[in-house]
Amino acid sequence: MAEHSVIGYVVWAVLFGALFAWEGIGLVRSGDVFPTLSDAVDAVMRYPVGRWALFALWLWWGWHTFVRGWHFLLRDPS
């Protein structure tokens, strides 16, 4: 397994932290026109093409996150 740089993990942590902070601020200040991530998803889900695009993105993300690189039961790991 390749060694990963710590800075990469820090950058991902900062990005996800900023995303969660954005969502939290948007949910706390519900009277403002501060859009949340769920507002953006709702806007995309209004249209069938957007639903299919989100479904395709979900499949792609799941494949690359959970399945790619696995060694299945009967396959030699080397």
C-alpha positions in Angstrom: 0.0 0.0 0.0 1.4 3.4 -0.9 2.2 5.9 1.7 0.1 9.0 1.7 1.1 12.5 2.6 -0.4 14.0 5.8 -1.1 17.2 3.9 -3.6 15.4 1.7 -5.6 14.3 4.7 -5.5 17.8 6.2 -6.8 19.3 3.0 -9.7 16.8 2.8 -10.5 17.4 6.5 -10.6 21.2 5.9 -12.8 20.8 2.8 -15.3 18.6 4.6 -15.2 20.8 7.6 -16.0 23.8 5.4 -18.8 21.9 3.8 -20.3 21.0 7.2 -19.9 24.5 8.5 -21.7 25.9 5.4 -24.6 23.5 5.9 -24.7 24.3 9.6 -24.8 28.0 9.1 -27.4 27.7 6.5 -29.6 25.6 8.7 -29.2 27.8 11.8 -29.9 31.0 9.8 -33.1 29.7 8.1 -34.6 33.2 7.7 -31.8 34.3 5.4 -31.5 33.4 1.7 -28.3 31.4 2.6 -28.6 28.2 0.5 -27.8 24.9 2.1 -26.6 21.7 0.4 -30.1 20.3 0.7 -31.5 23.4 -1.2 -29.1 22.7 -4.0 -30.0 19.0 -4.2 -33.7 19.9 -4.2 -33.2 22.3 -7.1 -31.4 19.6 -9.1 -34.0 17.0 -8.2 -36.9 19.0 -9.7 -35.9 17.8 -13.2 -35.7 14.1 -14.3 -32.3 14.7 -15.9 -31.0 16.0 -12.6 -32.3 13.0 -10.8 -30.5 10.7 -13.2 -27.3 12.7 -13.0 -27.4 12.5 -9.1 -28.1 8.8 -9.3 -25.1 8.3 -11.7 -22.9 10.4 -9.4 -24.0 8.3 -6.4 -23.2 5.0 -8.3 -19.8 6.4 -9.4 -18.9 7.6 -5.9 -20.0 4.3 -4.3 -18.0 2.2 -6.9 -14.8 4.3 -6.4 -15.2 4.5 -2.7 -16.2 0.9 -1.7 -15.6 -1.5 -4.5 -12.6 -0.5 -6.6 -9.5 -2.2 -5.5 -11.2 -5.0 -3.4 -9.9 -8.5 -3.6 -12.9 -10.8 -4.0 -13.2 -14.1 -2.1 -11.9 -16.5 -4.7 -9.3 -14.2 -6.3 -5.6 -14.4 -5.3 -4.7 -11.1 -3.6 -1.3 -11.0 -5.3 
